[in-house]
Amino acid sequence: MRLEPVANPSIWRTTVPPAIAIGSTVVVASLLAMAAGANPFSVLGLILKGAFGSKFALLETLNRATPLIFTGLSVAVAFRARLWNIGAEAQLYAGALITVVLGTGMLQWGAFALLPALAIASMLAGALVLLVPALLKVRFGVDEVVTTLLFNFIFLLFISMLLEGPLKDPMGMGWPKSERLIAEARLPRIVDGLRLHWGFGLALIAAALVWVIERRTTLGYEMRAVGLNREAAGFAGIPVNRVLIKTALLAGGLAALAGFSEVAGLKGNLTLDLSPGFGYTGIIVAMLALLNPLAVVAAALFVAGIFVGADSMSRAASVPSYLADIMLATALLLMVLAILLTRFRVVRE
């Protein structure tokens, strides 16, 4: 048997395999719940209720989805051009770092000017972090999977050094954390008294803008062409290396906005545990969305709902919350298989 590319996949081929992948993930989760001694329907119901069953739960899910939208967009943009960005975590922390450096009193501006300045500065910081692996790739052929992955650990150690040194809050009672942002550097809440902030609105705007870039601009066309066939794109006159650099700058900036939104909208300061792995989870989000910027929003809500709902379910049903990690890992593996079946058909020789 061999795999044969499908030139023009039908609607059935592009929609049914991903739907089966999601359905199979639910089946696997149900079997695991049964193995833990719980009613699978009860467990799934508790996950849905914990994620979307009340105003508080829904807003918490939207809040958790905010950084995932940014990192998912970053990965989707990079993967579209076959730039394998595994370093969204480092770019997230770069955005958070510059937000803290500028937003704790260095810039004494009003919120109307300071917040856009912090967002732009964080994007530039994230773009520079991804620019280095991109330059190593186009200039020396260094594998960006290795360099972007290692940058995550390097940057976390760098942040740890800063939080134990120059950035350490003198009033923090010895805890490794930065000073808090000034009031003008904080994103306002969408709903008073709850944690959802306007970073979520910024994430929706970013998803729409990325979709426009990919579908309505020359850069988007070049990114898709380079991703489909780099040699053919170069033969057609597309500056492949320049497109990869532009893609890296855009992807790094999007991931950095996750750090900006987490610090300015939610935490208020920088700590080493700012991200529980949003950069890595962004890969799952992008793959579930099939690299579509608008679908990234839905995929981020799906992933966030599983995490938020699993926390609630664990308390109510005494089932380990690690079920959420297994569900996401299963969903990713099955979605990769679904993508393969979407683009190729099995032919018997």
C-alpha positions as CSV (number, residue, x, y, z in Angstrom):
1,M,0.0,0.0,0.0
2,R,1.1,3.6,-0.6
3,L,-0.2,7.1,0.1
4,E,-1.4,9.1,-2.9
5,P,-2.0,12.9,-2.7
6,V,-5.5,14.1,-3.2
7,A,-5.5,17.1,-5.6
8,N,-8.9,18.6,-4.7
9,P,-10.3,17.1,-1.4
10,S,-14.1,17.0,-1.2
11,I,-16.0,18.7,1.6
12,W,-16.6,15.2,3.0
13,R,-12.9,14.4,3.1
14,T,-12.0,17.7,4.7
15,T,-14.7,17.7,7.4
16,V,-15.5,14.1,8.4
17,P,-12.0,12.9,9.5
18,P,-11.5,15.8,11.9
19,A,-15.0,15.3,13.3
20,I,-14.3,11.6,13.8
21,A,-11.0,12.6,15.5
22,I,-12.9,14.7,18.0
23,G,-15.5,12.1,18.5
24,S,-12.9,9.4,19.1
25,T,-11.3,11.7,21.7
26,V,-14.5,11.7,23.6
27,V,-14.8,7.9,23.4
28,V,-11.3,7.5,24.8
29,A,-12.0,10.0,27.6
30,S,-15.2,8.0,28.5
31,L,-13.3,4.7,28.6
32,L,-10.7,6.3,31.0
33,A,-13.4,7.7,33.2
34,M,-14.9,4.2,33.4
35,A,-11.5,2.8,34.3
36,A,-11.4,5.3,37.1
37,G,-14.7,4.0,38.4
38,A,-16.8,7.0,37.4
39,N,-19.9,7.3,35.1
40,P,-18.5,8.5,31.8
41,F,-21.7,10.5,30.9
42,S,-21.5,12.1,34.4
43,V,-17.8,13.0,33.9
44,L,-18.4,14.5,30.4
45,G,-21.4,16.4,31.7
46,L,-19.3,17.8,34.6
47,I,-16.6,18.9,32.2
48,L,-19.2,20.8,30.1
49,K,-20.8,22.3,33.1
50,G,-17.5,23.3,34.7
51,A,-16.5,25.0,31.4
52,F,-19.7,26.6,30.2
53,G,-22.4,25.9,32.8
54,S,-22.5,29.3,34.4
55,K,-21.5,32.9,33.7
56,F,-18.4,32.5,35.9
57,A,-17.4,29.3,34.2
58,L,-17.8,30.7,30.7
59,L,-15.8,33.8,31.5
60,E,-13.0,31.7,33.1
61,T,-12.9,29.5,29.9
62,L,-12.7,32.7,27.8
63,N,-9.9,33.9,30.1
64,R,-8.0,30.7,29.8
65,A,-8.5,30.7,26.0
66,T,-6.9,34.2,25.6
67,P,-3.2,33.3,25.6
68,L,-4.0,30.1,23.7
69,I,-5.4,32.1,20.9
70,F,-2.2,34.1,20.6
71,T,0.1,31.1,20.8
72,G,-2.1,29.1,18.5
73,L,-2.1,31.9,15.9
74,S,1.7,32.1,16.2
75,V,2.2,28.4,15.6
76,A,-0.4,28.4,12.8
77,V,1.3,31.3,11.0
78,A,4.7,29.7,11.3
79,F,3.6,26.2,10.3
80,R,1.7,27.6,7.3
81,A,5.1,28.5,5.8
82,R,6.7,25.4,7.2
83,L,8.7,27.3,9.8
84,W,8.5,24.9,12.7
85,N,8.2,27.3,15.6
86,I,8.3,25.2,18.9
87,G,9.5,28.3,20.9
88,A,6.3,30.2,21.5
89,E,6.9,29.8,25.2
90,A,10.1,31.8,25.0
91,Q,8.4,34.5,22.8
92,L,5.5,34.7,25.4
93,Y,8.0,35.3,28.2
94,A,9.8,37.9,26.0
95,G,6.6,39.8,25.7
96,A,5.9,39.6,29.4
97,L,9.4,40.7,30.2
98,I,9.3,43.9,28.1
99,T,5.8,44.6,29.5
100,V,7.1,44.5,33.0
101,V,10.3,46.5,32.2
102,L,8.3,49.4,30.6
103,G,5.1,49.1,32.6
104,T,6.3,49.4,36.2
105,G,7.1,53.1,36.0
106,M,9.7,53.6,33.3
107,L,7.0,55.1,31.0
108,Q,4.8,57.5,32.9
109,W,2.1,57.8,30.2
110,G,-1.7,57.6,30.3
111,A,-3.4,54.3,29.6
112,F,-4.5,55.4,26.1
113,A,-0.9,55.7,25.0
114,L,0.9,53.3,27.3
115,L,-1.2,50.1,26.6
116,P,-0.6,50.3,22.8
117,A,3.1,51.0,23.4
118,L,3.4,48.0,25.6
119,A,1.6,45.8,23.1
120,I,3.9,46.9,20.3
121,A,7.0,46.6,22.4
122,S,6.1,43.1,23.4
123,M,5.5,42.1,19.8
124,L,8.9,43.5,18.9
125,A,10.6,41.5,21.7
126,G,8.9,38.3,20.6
127,A,9.7,38.9,17.0
128,L,13.4,39.3,17.8
129,V,13.4,36.1,19.8
130,L,12.2,34.1,16.8
131,L,14.3,36.1,14.4
132,V,17.5,34.5,15.7
133,P,16.4,30.9,14.9
134,A,15.0,32.1,11.5
135,L,18.3,33.7,10.6
136,L,20.2,30.6,11.6
137,K,17.9,28.6,9.4
138,V,18.1,30.7,6.2
139,R,21.8,31.5,6.6
140,F,23.3,28.2,7.9
141,G,20.5,25.7,7.5
142,V,20.2,25.1,11.2
143,D,17.1,23.1,12.2
144,E,14.6,25.6,13.8
145,V,12.9,22.8,15.7
146,V,16.1,22.4,17.8
147,T,16.9,26.1,18.2
148,T,13.3,27.3,19.0
149,L,12.9,24.5,21.5
150,L,16.2,25.2,23.3
151,F,15.3,28.9,23.4
152,N,12.4,28.0,25.7
153,F,14.8,26.7,28.3
154,I,17.4,29.5,27.8
155,F,14.8,32.2,28.2
156,L,13.2,30.6,31.3
157,L,16.7,30.6,32.9
158,F,17.2,34.2,31.9
159,I,13.9,35.2,33.4
160,S,14.8,33.3,36.6
161,M,18.1,35.2,36.8
162,L,16.3,38.5,36.4
163,L,13.6,37.7,39.0
164,E,16.3,36.8,41.5
165,G,18.3,39.9,40.6
166,P,17.5,43.2,38.9
167,L,13.7,42.7,38.5
168,K,13.1,41.3,41.9
169,D,10.4,43.1,43.8
170,P,12.0,44.6,47.0
171,M,8.6,44.4,48.7
172,G,7.9,40.8,47.6
173,M,9.0,39.2,50.9
174,G,11.8,37.3,49.1
175,W,9.6,35.7,46.5
176,P,11.1,35.8,42.9
177,K,8.6,38.1,41.3
178,S,8.7,41.5,39.6
179,E,7.1,44.7,40.8
180,R,3.5,45.2,39.9
181,L,2.5,47.2,36.8
182,I,1.2,50.7,37.4
183,A,-2.5,51.2,37.0
184,E,-2.2,52.8,33.5
185,A,-0.4,49.6,32.2
186,R,-3.3,47.3,33.2
187,L,-5.8,46.0,30.7
188,P,-9.4,46.8,32.0
189,R,-11.8,44.0,32.9
190,I,-14.6,43.2,30.4
191,V,-16.9,42.3,33.3
192,D,-16.4,44.1,36.7
193,G,-15.6,41.7,39.5
194,L,-14.5,38.9,37.2
195,R,-11.1,38.1,35.7
196,L,-11.9,38.3,31.9
197,H,-10.0,41.3,30.5
198,W,-9.8,43.0,27.1
199,G,-6.9,40.8,26.1
200,F,-9.6,38.5,24.9
201,G,-10.9,41.2,22.6
202,L,-7.4,41.8,21.3
203,A,-7.0,38.1,20.6
204,L,-10.1,38.1,18.5
205,I,-8.9,41.1,16.6
206,A,-5.5,39.4,16.0
207,A,-7.2,36.3,14.7
208,A,-9.2,38.4,12.2
209,L,-6.1,40.3,11.1
210,V,-4.1,37.1,10.6
211,W,-6.9,35.7,8.5
212,V,-6.9,38.9,6.3
213,I,-3.1,38.7,6.0
214,E,-3.2,35.0,4.9
215,R,-6.2,35.3,2.5
216,R,-6.0,38.9,1.2
217,T,-2.4,39.9,1.0
218,T,0.7,39.1,-1.1
219,L,2.6,38.0,2.1
220,G,-0.2,35.5,2.8
221,Y,0.0,34.1,-0.7
222,E,3.8,33.9,-0.5
223,M,3.6,32.1,2.9
224,R,1.2,29.5,1.6
225,A,3.3,29.0,-1.5
226,V,6.5,28.5,0.5
227,G,4.7,26.1,2.8
228,L,3.4,24.0,0.0
229,N,6.6,23.7,-2.0
230,R,9.6,25.8,-1.1
231,E,11.6,24.9,-4.3
232,A,8.7,25.6,-6.6
233,A,8.1,29.0,-4.8
234,G,11.7,30.0,-5.3
235,F,11.6,28.9,-9.0
236,A,8.5,31.1,-9.4
237,G,10.4,34.2,-8.1
238,I,9.2,34.3,-4.5
239,P,12.0,35.4,-2.2
240,V,11.8,32.3,0.1
241,N,14.3,33.5,2.7
242,R,12.7,36.9,3.0
243,V,9.2,35.3,3.4
244,L,10.5,33.1,6.2
245,I,12.0,36.1,8.0
246,K,8.7,38.0,7.7
247,T,6.8,34.9,8.9
248,A,9.1,34.6,11.9
249,L,8.6,38.3,12.9
250,L,4.8,37.9,12.7
251,A,4.7,34.6,14.5
252,G,7.0,35.8,17.3
253,G,5.0,39.0,17.8
254,L,1.8,37.1,18.1
255,A,3.2,34.7,20.8
256,A,4.6,37.7,22.7
257,L,1.1,39.2,22.9
258,A,0.1,36.2,25.0
259,G,2.7,37.3,27.6
260,F,1.6,40.9,27.4
261,S,-2.1,40.0,27.9
262,E,-1.3,37.6,30.8
263,V,0.8,40.3,32.7
264,A,-1.2,43.4,31.8
265,G,-4.6,41.8,31.9
266,L,-4.4,39.1,34.6
267,K,-1.3,38.7,36.8
268,G,-0.1,42.2,37.1
269,N,3.5,41.1,37.5
270,L,6.0,38.6,36.1
271,T,6.7,35.3,37.8
272,L,8.5,32.2,36.6
273,D,5.2,30.3,36.5
274,L,3.4,32.9,34.4
275,S,2.7,30.2,31.7
276,P,1.8,26.6,32.5
277,G,2.8,25.7,29.0
278,F,0.7,28.0,26.8
279,G,3.4,28.0,24.2
280,Y,3.4,24.2,23.8
281,T,-0.4,24.0,24.0
282,G,-0.6,26.5,21.2
283,I,0.8,23.7,18.9
284,I,-2.2,21.6,19.8
285,V,-4.6,24.5,19.2
286,A,-3.1,25.2,15.8
287,M,-3.2,21.6,14.7
288,L,-6.8,21.2,15.9
289,A,-7.7,24.3,13.9
290,L,-5.9,22.9,10.8
291,L,-3.8,26.1,10.8
292,N,-6.9,28.2,10.1
293,P,-6.6,31.5,12.0
294,L,-10.4,31.8,12.6
295,A,-10.7,28.2,13.6
296,V,-7.8,28.8,16.2
297,V,-10.4,30.7,18.3
298,A,-12.7,27.7,18.4
299,A,-9.9,25.3,19.0
300,A,-8.6,27.5,21.9
301,L,-12.0,27.6,23.4
302,F,-12.2,23.8,23.1
303,V,-8.8,23.3,24.8
304,A,-9.5,25.9,27.5
305,G,-12.9,24.4,28.2
306,I,-11.3,21.0,28.7
307,F,-8.8,22.4,31.2
308,V,-11.3,24.5,33.1
309,G,-14.0,21.8,33.0
310,A,-11.6,19.1,34.1
311,D,-10.6,21.1,37.2
312,S,-14.3,21.3,38.2
313,M,-15.0,17.7,37.3
314,S,-12.0,16.5,39.3
315,R,-13.4,18.0,42.5
316,A,-17.0,16.8,41.9
317,A,-16.3,13.2,40.6
318,S,-13.0,12.4,42.2
319,V,-11.4,11.7,38.8
320,P,-7.9,13.0,38.3
321,S,-7.7,16.2,36.3
322,Y,-4.9,14.6,34.3
323,L,-7.8,13.3,32.2
324,A,-7.6,16.7,30.4
325,D,-4.0,16.1,29.4
326,I,-4.8,12.7,28.0
327,M,-7.8,14.1,26.1
328,L,-5.6,16.8,24.5
329,A,-2.8,14.4,23.6
330,T,-5.3,12.0,22.1
331,A,-7.0,14.8,20.2
332,L,-3.7,16.0,18.8
333,L,-2.6,12.5,17.6
334,L,-6.0,11.7,16.1
335,M,-6.1,15.2,14.4
336,V,-2.7,14.6,12.8
337,L,-4.0,11.3,11.5
338,A,-7.1,13.1,10.2
339,I,-5.0,15.6,8.4
340,L,-3.1,12.8,6.8
341,L,-6.3,11.2,5.6
342,T,-7.6,14.5,4.4
343,R,-4.6,15.2,2.1
344,F,-3.8,11.6,1.1
345,R,-5.7,8.4,0.1
346,V,-4.5,4.9,0.7
347,V,-3.9,3.0,-2.5
348,R,-3.3,-0.7,-2.8
349,E,-0.6,-1.7,-5.2
